[in-house]
């Protein structure tokens, strides 16, 4: 039987048809006024999504490239930084810092729990030499959100700068960069921003630029200074090296869709999809991996006893056409994850819940047939 293919992962996500169509247009040269006008408009639109009046840079890279750019532009070998992690991707900050000889104090909470802003405050007070605090808005591996507003207020009272991995969060979860005092925010465009992978987006505050002046980590391609010089040299934005032309043109269209829907409405849609997915999983007797501060971008679910998660994942993907995500790191084989961000709507959630039900039934999991779908529809449609 033919099923529509759905990417219900926390990235990459499905791409809207009008965005896909942009990639089919003839390529244009990146040094022309035509492309630079598009780039200028994209930067302006991104600032509205980031909720910032600060600087905005675009790199041809995955989100991890944006993370590495933050480390090398803010730090020197031997610097002390604090990593507040609640999952596998939060731990990546420590791995990148180590690669450049940066000394990281690793504050890692039990996976499935949120980081505690009070603990960050305590550690900053104990070590005034901490130069940067690295944390995560939406931890993709565990399905949890961090309280960036509270963390931002704490870090802003110190000389340290706050760097936020919003790779799977931007465009799905409320984030007010300037108001919440997030000095650097990194996003990947293949998630909430609904384009194929390949762009890292970085917002930078004035405080972060001051810190960057003294950073001695080696850098060339990821130099913020070079990127900013090209961006601001003339009236139209430019890049120091060849950009991902087609992806930026696609991003222009996806940002148009986001602004047409309205950013607040986009956040509300993601909150509704998350609530429906979480209600459905609980109605099936499944336990959420992150019951506190659950993410509006991805829901992580414990695999019930007696269920083969590999078989479950493959059945949902290969039979019903819906790709979910499995667990990572220490929870590999123990959880599965349902993404509901970007180009996702009510019916995507209903179809996904139904597919999870069918795959569980095939493994003789005890449940009331239709209970998950009914719970999702109650949230989505008020029935």
Residue pairs with C-beta under 8 A, 6 or more apart in sequence:
3 319
3 320
3 321
3 322
4 321
4 351
5 321
5 322
5 323
6 14
6 321
6 322
6 323
6 348
6 351
6 352
7 13
7 14
7 323
7 339
8 322
8 323
8 324
8 338
8 339
8 340
8 344
8 348
8 352
9 323
9 324
9 325
9 337
9 339
10 140
10 168
10 191
10 297
10 298
10 325
10 337
10 339
10 341
11 140
11 167
11 168
11 188
11 190
11 191
11 197
11 339
11 341
11 342
12 190
12 191
12 196
12 197
13 190
13 191
13 192
13 194
13 339
13 341
13 342
13 343
13 344
14 194
14 342
14 343
14 344
15 194
15 195
15 196
15 250
15 254
15 343
16 194
16 253
16 254
16 257
16 343
18 253
18 257
19 194
19 195
19 250
19 253
19 254
19 257
20 250
22 246
22 249
22 250
22 252
22 253
23 196
23 246
23 249
23 250
25 246
25 249
27 245
27 246
28 34
28 35
28 245
29 35
30 36
30 239
30 242
30 243
30 245
31 238
33 236
35 245
35 248
35 249
36 236
36 237
36 238
37 236
38 248
38 249
38 252
39 58
39 236
39 237
39 238
39 239
39 243
39 248
40 236
40 237
41 252
42 58
42 248
42 251
42 252
42 255
43 56
43 58
43 231
43 237
45 252
45 255
45 256
45 259
46 56
46 58
46 201
46 251
46 255
47 53
47 54
47 56
47 203
48 259
48 263
49 170
49 171
49 193
49 255
49 258
49 263
50 56
50 170
50 175
50 177
50 185
50 187
50 201
50 203
51 175
51 176
51 177
51 178
51 179
52 177
52 178
52 185
52 203
52 205
53 178
54 177
54 178
54 203
54 204
54 205
54 206
55 203
55 204
55 209
55 228
55 231
56 201
56 202
56 203
56 204
57 201
57 202
57 204
57 224
57 227
57 228
57 231
58 199
58 200
58 201
58 202
58 227
58 239
58 243
58 248
59 65
59 66
59 69
59 199
59 200
59 201
59 202
59 222
59 227
60 198
60 199
60 200
60 242
60 243
60 244
60 247
61 69
61 198
61 199
61 200
62 188
62 190
62 197
62 198
62 200
63 165
63 167
63 186
63 187
63 188
63 200
64 92
64 96
64 200
65 200
65 222
66 167
66 186
66 187
66 188
66 200
66 201
66 202
67 92
67 93
67 96
67 165
67 167
67 186
68 96
68 222
69 186
69 200
69 202
69 219
69 222
69 224
70 134
70 163
70 184
70 186
70 202
71 93
71 96
71 97
71 100
71 102
71 217
72 100
72 215
72 217
72 218
72 219
72 222
73 212
73 215
73 217
73 219
73 222
73 223
73 224
73 225
74 131
74 132
74 161
74 163
74 184
74 208
74 211
74 212
74 215
75 81
75 97
75 100
75 102
75 131
75 132
75 215
75 217
76 102
76 214
76 215
76 216
76 217
77 100
77 101
77 102
77 216
77 217
78 101
78 102
78 103
79 102
79 103
79 131
79 132
80 103
80 104
80 105
80 127
80 129
80 130
80 131
81 97
81 102
81 103
81 104
81 105
81 130
81 131
81 132
81 133
81 134
82 104
82 105
82 107
82 120
82 123
82 124
82 127
82 130
82 132
82 133
82 134
82 160
83 90
83 91
83 93
83 94
83 97
83 104
83 105
83 106
83 107
83 108
83 134
83 135
84 90
84 107
84 115
84 119
84 120
84 133
84 134
84 135
84 136
84 146
84 151
85 91
85 93
85 94
85 106
85 107
85 108
85 109
85 115
85 135
85 136
85 139
86 108
86 109
86 111
86 113
86 114
86 115
86 136
86 139
86 142
86 144
86 146
87 111
87 136
87 139
87 140
87 141
87 142
87 144
87 329
88 139
88 140
88 141
88 142
88 328
88 329
89 136
89 139
89 140
89 141
89 165
89 167
90 108
90 134
90 135
90 136
90 139
90 165
91 106
91 108
91 329
92 165
93 104
93 134
93 135
93 165
94 104
94 106
97 103
97 104
97 134
98 104
100 217
100 218
101 217
102 217
104 134
105 123
105 127
105 130
107 115
107 119
107 120
107 123
109 115
109 116
111 141
111 142
111 289
111 330
111 331
112 142
112 144
112 289
112 290
112 291
112 300
113 144
113 290
113 292
114 144
114 145
114 146
114 147
114 290
114 292
114 293
115 135
115 146
115 147
115 151
117 147
117 150
117 151
117 154
120 133
120 135
120 151
120 154
120 155
121 154
123 130
124 130
124 133
124 154
124 155
124 158
124 160
128 158
128 159
130 158
130 160
131 159
131 160
131 161
131 211
132 160
132 161
132 162
132 163
132 211
133 151
133 155
133 160
133 161
133 162
133 163
134 163
134 165
135 146
135 148
135 151
135 162
135 163
135 164
135 165
136 146
136 164
136 165
136 166
136 169
137 145
137 146
137 148
137 164
137 165
137 166
137 168
137 169
137 170
137 173
137 175
138 144
138 145
138 146
138 166
138 168
138 169
138 172
138 173
138 295
138 296
138 297
138 298
139 145
139 146
139 295
140 167
140 168
140 297
140 298
140 337
141 300
141 327
141 328
141 329
141 331
141 337
142 289
142 290
142 300
142 331
143 288
143 289
143 290
143 294
143 295
143 297
143 298
143 299
143 300
143 337
144 290
144 292
144 293
144 294
144 295
144 300
145 169
145 173
145 293
145 294
145 295
145 296
146 293
147 293
148 164
148 175
148 180
148 182
149 176
149 179
149 180
151 162
152 162
152 180
152 181
152 182
153 180
153 181
155 161
155 162
155 181
155 183
156 162
156 181
161 183
161 184
161 205
161 207
161 208
161 211
162 181
162 182
162 183
162 184
163 182
163 183
163 184
163 185
163 186
163 208
164 175
164 182
164 184
164 185
164 186
165 186
166 173
166 175
166 185
166 186
166 187
167 186
167 187
167 188
167 191
168 188
168 191
168 192
168 295
168 297
168 298
168 341
169 175
169 187
169 192
169 295
169 297
170 185
170 187
170 191
170 192
170 193
170 201
171 187
171 191
171 192
171 193
171 194
171 258
171 266
171 341
171 342
172 191
172 192
172 266
172 267
172 270
172 296
172 297
172 341
172 342
173 192
173 267
173 270
173 295
173 296
173 297
174 267
175 182
175 185
177 185
177 203
177 205
178 205
182 203
182 205
183 204
183 205
183 207
183 208
183 211
184 202
184 203
184 204
184 205
184 208
185 202
185 203
186 200
186 201
186 202
187 193
187 200
187 201
187 202
188 197
188 199
188 200
188 201
189 195
189 197
189 198
189 199
189 200
189 201
189 247
189 251
189 254
190 196
190 197
190 198
190 199
191 297
191 341
191 342
192 266
192 270
192 297
192 341
192 342
193 201
193 251
193 254
193 255
193 258
193 342
194 254
194 257
194 258
194 342
194 343
195 247
195 250
195 251
195 254
196 247
196 250
198 244
198 247
199 244
199 247
199 248
199 251
202 224
204 212
204 224
204 228
209 224
212 224
212 225
221 241
223 240
226 240
227 239
227 240
229 240
230 237
230 238
230 239
230 240
231 237
231 238
231 239
258 266
261 269
267 296
269 345
270 296
270 297
270 340
270 341
271 296
272 346
272 379
272 380
273 296
273 340
273 341
273 344
273 345
273 346
273 348
273 349
273 380
274 294
274 295
274 296
274 297
274 299
274 340
275 379
276 346
276 349
276 353
276 375
276 376
276 377
276 379
276 380
277 299
277 338
277 340
277 349
277 352
277 353
277 376
278 288
278 294
278 299
279 375
279 376
279 378
279 379
280 349
280 353
280 356
280 372
280 373
280 375
280 376
281 288
281 299
281 301
281 338
281 353
281 356
281 372
282 288
282 375
283 371
283 372
283 374
283 375
284 356
284 357
284 360
284 367
284 371
284 372
285 304
285 366
285 367
286 301
286 302
286 304
287 301
287 302
288 294
288 299
288 300
288 301
288 302
289 300
289 301
289 302
289 331
289 335
290 300
296 340
296 341
297 339
297 340
297 341
298 325
298 337
298 338
298 339
298 340
298 341
299 337
299 338
299 340
300 327
300 335
300 336
300 337
301 335
301 336
301 337
301 338
302 334
302 335
303 309
303 312
303 333
303 334
303 335
303 336
304 360
304 365
306 363
306 364
306 365
307 360
307 363
307 365
308 363
309 326
309 327
309 333
309 334
309 335
309 336
310 326
310 333
311 359
311 363
312 336
312 356
312 359
312 360
312 363
313 324
313 326
313 336
315 358
315 359
315 362
316 322
316 323
316 324
316 355
316 356
316 359
317 323
317 324
319 359
320 355
320 358
320 359
322 351
322 352
322 355
324 336
324 337
324 338
324 339
324 352
325 336
325 337
325 338
325 339
326 332
326 333
326 335
326 336
326 337
327 333
327 334
327 335
327 336
327 337
338 352
338 356
340 348
340 349
340 352
346 380
346 381
349 376
349 380
350 373
350 376
350 377
350 380
353 372
353 373
353 376
354 372
354 373
356 372
357 367
357 369
357 370
357 371
357 372
357 373
360 367
361 367
361 369
377 383
